[in-house]
């Protein structure tokens, strides 16, 4: 059996797609965004009532005979996007920045969030996007998608059911290209089957267990709409008998390497999508200057984009976007302070940066917009419960040891000294505004008490100490381990970890701190090499049921027990069999995954969290404050939004309706 993997492309919230009662099941023309759900706070400017049905530059190309008329470029039923505040105007360049190739997720979120169905701006339900409508049948076993007739790729070639079938059968189900079937397309252990009903209709059928989360998962997964068959079949062995010769001519080892270099196997989240300027796209902007050339990515409007505003004018409003590659957060912050960044909600939007951003907003010509955080912890400390060293494994798996370390943290001092007095002591638990909030789970063992810490560590059996006061482990050696973290991710972590080091030394545990490049951090983590790691607390808002990494060994981001998670997503073919409590959580999650019933999902997730509370897998530090973003005063229709890994902000707020005034 092929391995399957739970990945971040799996998304779910409590609103459940069913065959009745959901707006996106309608076959009528719909809005791609809802102004009232998009939030408030966008700054106004007037749009031009005489802007026409397309951008002036495109109208000139039509007049010159270089481009078909706009009516011929749009599908029969384009998505109608309701602007947040007002009808916009054409023109301008959106200036932004990324840290480098590993930061292409920001490109996807801003200029290429075009899944089959998408999250509405209020993160309440999936709504039509590439698909005009969807019908759900069989309790989540069958999903029939009606595509948009007349829709085209950015090169003007038709987009239809053949592209979806190609993406699924020839890429995602091709073992050479995709060894691990994405969880979005699984029902139990079995992948979905796809059937082309006509040129604009496809049906996914789950022959095993139902997949009740399919629509929510597709709202985050951008793979199925990222691969144009007409362009990519030349690089695929199924369609080109001479593909190996072509691979040799292109300098690739084989057709697999060639296809990967041309297509990018992660879809719109893959750097290749922004490196191969020949790859057609469905996004609002297409590549003009690819990633890797002259330190920036430049995109220009897609003349065949398939969305319009309420006036029937083709989107996007903004002509182009420039993403400078700036490898340091501090440099991006400086560009923002100078007013050189138009809109941003990544890396720089920390609580440490907000005072200096506020002080310079007048000179920089920008303001703030609010973002509701889904992150539930500033810094989660994960001891490696599956450590290959049997002594460290025994120590880390001792729950009283973890409880003792938790009591030893003076969280309030960390908040006051390092976290700018923002937040409150908190474990790895859903946020107070989450439907899954559990005060006991959030607050257990967060009291600062050296007395209780020592009592718990004594209960763990480590009462003997060396001459320096460090407790001795079961092997008679001092208990000492290293915490690893990615240097560029959170600027507060080095200072916070120095405090952790001092707190734990006071109760007889020695800790070393090891900063490292994020790439190295991930390589070591995936090899199960670290003693302990720290990361942020993803999965604390509406995304609890999909981003469950901290609540049970769920994915390759469950840093405390990656081999247990691997056992789960490989269905026992690899990894390490986990303890009974974790296995019970995995069974429960499979039940959650199979149902469309909202109440049943909530009940099951509650049981998973109850077990998590009892097991106490990881140690949290503090609840982060709400988030924010920065936007220039002449950059409009930017609403409040969520700040969450699985709500790919700002994508669900329809960046194609942003506009720049005074251009």
HUPEFEN-V905064 format. One line per field, one symbol per residue. ss: DSSP state (2 for helix, 1 for strand, 0 for the rest). phi: phi as a letter, one per 40 degrees, with the letter a starting at -180 (. if undefined). burial: I if it has 9 or more other C-alpha atoms within 8 Angstrom, else O. A space follows every 10 residues. Layout:
# HUPEFEN-V905064
ss: ???
phi: ???
burial: ???
This chain:
# HUPEFEN-V905064
ss: 0001100000 0000000000 0022200000 1110000000 0000000000 0000022222 2220000002 2220000011 1000000000 0011111100 2220222222 2000001110 0000011100 1111111000 0111111000 0100000100 2222222222 2200000000 1122211001 1011111100 1111100000 0002222200 0000000022 2222200000 0022222220 0000222222 2220002220 2222000000 0000111110 0000011111 1000001100 0001000001 1111100022 2222222000 0011000000 2222222220 2222011111 1110000001 1110000002 2222220022 2222222000 2222222000 0001100000 0000000022 2220000002 2222222220 0000100000 1100000101 1111110000 0022222222 2222220001 1111110222 2222220000 0111100000 0000000000 0000000000 0222222220 0000000002 2222222222 2222000222 2222222222 2222200010 0110001111 1100110000 1111001100 2220222011 000
phi: .ccbbcbccc babccbcbcb gbdccccccb ccabdccchb hcccaccccb cgcacdcccc ccdcgcaccd ccccccbccb ccccbaccbc hgbccaabci dcbcdccccc bacbcdbbcc dcfbacbdac ccaabbaggg cbbbbccccg cbcccgccba cccccddccc bccccccbcb cdddbbbgcb ccbbbccacb abbcbbcccc bcbdcccccb ccccbbbccc ccccbbccbb cbcccccccc gccacccccc ccbgccgccc ddcbbccccc bbccbbcbbc dhbfgabbbb dccbcbbbcc cgccccccca bbbccbcbdc ccdcccccgc bcaaaagccc ccccdccccb ccccgbbbbc bccbcbacac cbcccbdccc ccccccccdc cccccccccc cccdcccbcf fbhadaccad cdcccbdbdc ccbcgcccac cccccccccc hbccbcccgc cccccgcdca abbbaccccb cccdcccccd dcdcccbgbc bbbbcaddcc dccccccgcc cabbacccgb bccdcbbbdc bacbacbccc acccccdccc fgcagbcccc cccccccccc ccccbccccc cccccccccc cccccfcbbc bacccccabb accbbbgccc acbaccbccc dccgdcccab cgc
burial: OOIIIIIOII IIIIOIIIIO OIOIIOOOIO IIIIIOOIIO IIIOOOIOOO IOIIIOOIIO IIOOOOOOOI OOIIIOIIII IIIIIIIIII IIIIIIIIII OOIIOIIIII IIIIIIIIII IIIIIIIIII IIIIIIIOII IIIIIIIIII IIIIOOOOII IIIIIIIIII IIIIOOIIII IIIIIIIIII IIOIOIOOOI IIIIIIIIII IIIIIIIIII IIIIIIIIIO OIIIIIIOOI OOIIOIIIOO OIOIIIIIII OIIIIOIIII IIIIIIIOII IIIIIIIIII IOOOIIIIII IIOIIIIIII OOIIIIIIII IIIIIIOOIO IIIOIIIOII IIIIIOOIIO IOIIOOIOOI IOOIIIIOII IIIIIIIIII IIIIIIIOOO IIIOIIOIII IIIIIIIIII IOOIIIOIII OIIIIIIIII IOOIOIIIOO IIIOOIOIOI OIIIIIIIOI OIOOIIOOOI IIIOOOOIIO IIIIIIIIOO OOOOOIIIII IOIIIOIIII IIIOIIIIOO IOOIIIOIII IIIIIIIIII IIIIIIIIII IIIIIIOIII IIIIIIIIII IIOOIIOOOO OIIOIIOIII IIIIIIOIOI IIOIIIIIIO IIOOOIIIII IIIIOOIIII IIIIIIIIII IIIIOIIIII IIIIIIIIII IOO
